[in-house]
């Protein structure tokens, strides 16, 4: 079924949101005062234009797809990013996929940060070698880099008919026209969070993290676009619009200062959650779904908000590495997770924004309390304060990334 023929959900609220999203512009160049000009999917699409970093292109490679003879698919993902049963120690939707298809999934939580993961696999990708994964799941700007460098295989949409369930504006993103190489896994926010019992007065802005009583108890993310995005937003910069070295440098000075004076305890990827759970960190710059998950497992200890000046909005994407030998099996797995019922089951666990039309309807039968959860199905108010980090030119990508890595001591 073509994009124009795809039926909108029956739920009038979902239908209205989808129609509004599809009708809105896909870029945000307005100032903060006009932040309401773009809805969810436009923002999500804009997130995908952020990375054009350097690096070599892949060596030519002739891949033989072994999917027919080897009923297996290997998938690298971030931590706490798939539904998990603590009792059985298994992933229910993966079990269902294997039952339906006979394909075994070797699932690994190998990704802690985009740059660190890229550093591990870039050499093999450049040489056209199999990295041992048939799917890897990386953020838009890194997906842009991998696709541009030729490190991914082109998808066969004939094996992914449920691609029609992808949110309308996400079906076309700048970094992957026609979605030939990638499909959105989940989307989410970066914002601020704190331990409600240990810091009861709470936070409203990023600047609130620098209060004396929080010294040595702050973590920030090692994802440049999220940490620097929030710092620049706190300075009144529209990170989706026109800004440059001066604005970046001012925010970087704030980061350096609060690292050097001990205000910031750690700069981490997904591992920041360990500091929150252990109590070593009281507050910090975090990812939205992580806090919901941690609250579920740890007696609702933390509060997450988008700062008054705004948070960042991002997406992660499933892609098939250049020499992966089980592409057809990977495509079947992607198709499975674009079933609205399956997408809702994942969203009920990970609590990030689902990219699948119909997931909100399906959530009614899974966990009705989550149907109105704004971290899964966002409110317009929150979307008005969520910004995509603008596209970087290759020179900017190299310069800004180097400056950021130097500031955090990486």
C-alpha positions in Angstrom: 0.0 0.0 0.0 1.4 3.4 -1.0 2.0 6.2 1.5 -0.9 8.2 0.2 -3.3 5.2 0.5 -2.3 4.2 4.0 -5.3 4.4 6.3 -5.0 6.7 9.4 -5.9 5.2 12.8 -9.5 5.0 13.8 -8.9 6.8 17.1 -9.9 10.4 16.3 -7.1 11.9 18.5 -4.4 9.8 16.7 -5.9 10.6 13.4 -5.9 14.3 14.1 -2.3 14.2 15.3 -1.1 12.2 12.3 -2.9 14.6 9.9 -1.4 17.6 11.7 2.1 16.0 11.7 1.9 15.1 8.0 0.8 18.6 7.1 3.6 20.5 8.9 7.0 21.6 7.7 9.9 19.3 8.1 12.4 22.0 9.1 12.7 24.3 12.1 14.6 27.6 11.3 12.4 29.8 13.5 13.6 31.5 16.7 12.6 30.1 20.1 9.6 32.4 20.3 8.1 30.6 17.3 8.9 27.1 18.7 5.4 25.8 18.1 5.7 25.8 14.4 6.5 22.2 14.0 5.1 18.9 15.4 6.5 15.5 16.3 7.3 13.9 13.0 8.8 17.1 11.5 11.1 17.3 14.4 12.0 13.7 14.2 12.8 14.1 10.5 14.9 17.2 11.3 16.9 15.2 13.8 18.1 13.1 11.0 20.1 15.8 9.3 22.7 16.3 11.9 25.7 14.2 11.0 28.0 14.4 8.1 31.2 13.6 9.9 34.4 12.5 8.3 35.9 9.1 7.7 36.7 6.8 4.8 34.2 5.0 2.5 33.8 1.3 2.7 35.7 -1.1 0.5 33.7 -2.8 -2.2 32.1 -6.0 -0.9 30.1 -8.8 -2.4 27.8 -10.2 0.3 26.1 -13.5 0.1 22.9 -13.5 2.0 22.7 -16.7 4.1 19.3 -16.1 5.5 17.7 -19.1 3.8 20.2 -21.6 5.2 21.0 -19.9 8.5 17.9 -19.0 10.5 19.6 -16.4 12.7 19.9 -12.7 13.0 22.3 -10.8 15.2 21.2 -7.4 16.6 23.2 -4.8 18.5 21.2 -2.3 20.5 21.4 0.1 23.4 20.7 -1.0 27.0 17.1 -1.2 28.4 15.8 -0.7 24.8 13.7 -3.8 24.3 10.9 -5.5 26.4 12.4 -7.8 29.0 10.9 -10.3 31.4 12.8 -10.3 34.7 11.4 -13.7 35.7 12.3 -15.6 32.6 15.3 -13.4 31.7 14.1 -13.3 28.1 12.7 -10.8 25.7 9.0 -11.7 25.0 8.7 -10.1 21.6 11.9 -11.7 20.4 10.5 -15.1 21.6 7.4 -14.4 19.6 9.4 -13.5 16.5 11.3 -16.7 16.7 8.1 -18.7 17.3 6.5 -17.0 14.2 9.5 -17.3 11.9 11.9 -19.9 13.2 14.6 -17.3 13.2 16.8 -17.2 16.3 17.8 -13.7 17.5 21.2 -13.1 19.1 20.4 -9.8 20.9 23.2 -7.8 22.5 23.3 -4.5 24.4 26.6 -3.5 22.8 25.9 0.2 22.2 26.7 2.6 25.0 27.4 5.7 22.8 27.4 6.5 19.1 31.0 7.6 19.0 32.4 4.7 21.1 30.5 2.1 19.1 31.6 3.7 15.8 35.2 3.6 17.0 34.9 -0.1 17.7 33.5 -1.1 14.3 34.7 1.6 11.8 37.8 -0.2 10.8 36.0 -3.4 9.9 33.2 -1.5 8.1 35.8 0.4 6.1 37.4 -2.9 5.1 34.1 -4.4 4.1 34.2 -6.9 6.8 31.4 -8.6 8.8 31.2 -7.0 12.3 29.2 -9.9 13.6 25.9 -8.0 13.6 23.0 -8.0 11.1 21.4 -5.0 12.6 22.9 -2.1 14.5 20.8 0.7 16.0 22.3 4.2 16.0 21.2 7.8 16.3 20.2 9.9 13.3 23.4 11.8 13.0 25.5 8.7 13.2 23.2 6.9 10.8 23.7 9.7 8.4 27.5 9.2 8.6 27.3 5.4 8.2 25.0 5.7 5.2 27.1 8.4 3.5 30.2 6.3 4.0 28.7 3.3 2.4 28.7 1.2 5.6 25.2 -0.1 5.3 23.3 -2.3 2.9 20.2 -1.2 1.0 17.0 -2.6 2.4 14.5 -4.6 0.3 11.1 -2.9 1.2 9.4 -5.9 -0.3 10.5 -7.8 2.9 9.2 -5.0 5.1 5.6 -4.3 4.1 4.9 -2.8 7.5 7.1 0.1 6.6 3.8 1.7 5.7 3.1 2.0 9.4 6.0 4.4 9.9 4.9 7.8 11.1 4.2 9.9 7.9 7.1 12.4 8.0 9.6 9.8 9.1 9.1 8.1 5.8 11.3 10.7 4.3 14.4 12.0 6.1 17.3 14.0 4.7 20.0 11.5 5.6 18.3 8.6 3.9 15.9 9.5 1.0 13.3 6.8 0.5 14.4 5.1 3.7 16.6 2.8 1.6 19.0 2.1 4.4 17.3 2.7 7.7 14.2 2.4 9.8 13.4 4.3 13.0 13.6 2.2 16.1 12.5 4.6 18.8 12.6 8.4 19.5 13.0 10.4 22.6 14.0 13.5 24.5 17.1 14.6 26.3 16.2 16.7 29.4 17.0 17.0 33.0 16.1 14.7 36.0 16.7 14.6 39.7 16.2 12.3 42.7 12.9 13.6 44.3 13.7 12.6 47.8 17.3 13.8 47.9 16.6 17.1 46.0 13.0 17.9 46.7 13.0 21.5 45.4 13.6 20.1 41.9 14.9 21.6 38.7 13.5 23.9 36.0 16.5 24.8 33.9 19.9 23.4 33.0 21.5 26.2 35.0 19.8 24.7 38.1 22.3 21.8 37.8 25.0 24.2 38.9 23.6 24.8 42.4 26.3 24.2 45.2 24.3 21.5 46.9 24.6 19.3 43.8 28.4 19.6 43.5 29.9 16.3 42.5 26.5 14.7 42.1 25.8 15.6 38.4 26.1 13.5 35.3 25.8 14.7 31.8 25.6 12.7 28.5 28.6 12.0 26.3 26.3 12.6 23.2 27.5 16.0 22.0 24.2 17.0 20.5 22.2 16.3 23.6 24.5 17.8 26.3 25.6 20.8 24.1 22.1 21.2 22.7 20.7 21.6 26.2 23.5 24.0 27.2 23.0 26.1 24.1 19.2 26.2 24.6 19.8 27.3 28.1 21.7 30.3 26.6 18.8 31.1 24.4 20.2 29.6 21.2 17.8 28.0 18.7 19.8 24.8 18.1 17.6 24.1 15.0 18.5 27.4 13.5 21.6 29.4 12.6 24.4 29.3 15.1 28.1 28.8 15.0 31.4 28.6 16.8 30.6 31.5 19.1 27.4 30.0 20.5 29.0 26.5 20.7 32.1 27.9 22.4 30.1 29.8 25.1 28.2 26.6 26.0 31.4 24.6 25.9 33.0 27.0 28.4 30.1 26.3 30.8 30.7 22.5 30.4 34.4 22.8 30.9 34.0 25.0 34.0 31.6 22.6 35.7 33.8 19.6 34.9 36.9 21.3 36.2 35.3 22.6 39.4 33.9 19.2 40.2 30.2 20.1 39.8 29.9 17.4 37.1 30.8 14.0 38.5 30.8 12.0 35.2 30.2 12.4 31.5 28.7 9.1 30.3 26.6 7.3 27.8 23.9 4.8 28.9 26.0 3.9 32.0 24.9 7.2 33.7 21.9 5.2 35.0 24.2 3.2 37.3 25.2 6.4 39.0 21.6 7.4 39.5 20.6 4.0 40.9 23.7 3.8 43.2 22.9 7.3 44.5 26.3 8.7 43.4 24.4 11.1 41.1 21.5 13.1 42.3 20.7 14.9 39.0 21.8 15.4 35.5 21.1 15.6 31.7 19.4 12.3 30.8 17.3 10.5 28.3 13.6 10.5 28.9 12.7 6.8 28.6 15.6 5.8 30.9 14.0 7.6 33.8 10.6 6.0 33.3 12.2 2.6 33.3 14.4 3.3 36.3 11.4 4.6 38.2 9.4 1.4 37.5 12.2 -0.7 38.9 13.3 1.6 41.7 10.1 2.9 43.4 9.6 6.1 41.4 12.7 7.9 42.7 13.3 10.4 39.9 11.5 13.2 38.1 12.1 14.0 34.4 11.3 17.3 32.7 12.1 19.2 29.6 13.9 22.4 30.7 12.0 25.6 30.4 14.3 26.6 27.6 13.8 23.3 25.8 15.2 19.8 25.3 16.5 17.9 22.4 14.6 15.4 20.3 16.3 12.5 18.5 15.7 9.1 16.9 17.6 5.8 16.7 17.6 3.7 13.5 17.9 0.1 12.6 20.4 -0.5 9.8 22.1 -3.5 8.2 25.9 -3.3 8.2 27.8 -3.6 4.9 28.9 -7.2 5.1 26.1 -8.6 7.3 25.2 -12.1 6.0 21.6 -12.3 7.2 19.9 -9.2 5.6 16.6 -10.9 4.7 16.3 -12.2 8.3 17.1 -8.7 9.5 14.3 -7.2 7.3 11.8 -9.8 8.7 12.7 -8.6 12.2 12.3 -5.0 11.2 8.9 -5.8 9.7 7.8 -7.6 12.9 8.6 -4.6 15.0 6.4 -2.4 12.8 3.3 -4.3 13.7 1.4 -1.9 15.9 0.7 -4.5 18.7 4.4 -5.4 18.8 5.5 -1.7 18.7 3.1 -1.0 21.6 4.6 -3.9 23.7 8.0 -2.5 23.2 6.9 1.1 24.0 5.2 -0.2 27.2 8.6 -1.4 28.4 11.1 1.1 27.0 8.8 4.2 27.4 10.3 6.1 24.4 8.4 7.6 21.6 7.0 4.9 19.3 7.5 5.6 15.5 4.6 3.3 14.6 1.2 4.5 13.6 -1.4 2.5 15.5 0.8 1.8 18.5 -1.3 4.1 20.7 -4.5 2.3 19.8 -2.8 -1.0 20.6 -1.6 0.3 23.9 -5.2 0.3 25.1 -5.1 -3.5 25.5 -1.6 -3.7 26.9 -1.4 -0.9 29.5 -4.2 1.7 29.3 -2.4 3.9 31.8 0.4 4.5 29.2 -2.0 5.7 26.4 -1.7 9.2 27.7 1.9 9.0 28.8 3.5 12.1 27.1 6.9 10.4 27.0 5.5 7.8 24.6 2.7 9.7 22.9 3.9 13.3 23.2 1.8 16.4 24.0 1.9 19.4 21.8 3.1 21.4 24.8 6.2 19.2 25.1 6.8 19.1 21.4 6.9 22.9 21.4 9.9 22.7 23.7 11.7 19.9 21.8 14.4 20.9 19.3 16.4 19.0 16.7 20.1 19.8 16.6 20.8 21.4 13.2 22.7 19.8 10.4 26.5 20.2 10.7 28.8 20.6 7.8 31.7 18.1 7.7 34.2 20.7 8.9 31.9 21.7 11.8 31.3 18.0 12.7 35.1 17.5 13.0 35.8 20.7 14.8 32.9 20.6 17.3 33.3 16.9 18.0 37.0 17.4 18.7 36.3 20.3 21.0 33.6 18.4 22.9 35.7 15.3 23.3 38.6 17.4 24.6 36.4 19.2 27.1 35.0 15.9 28.5 38.5 14.3 28.6 37.7 11.6 26.2 
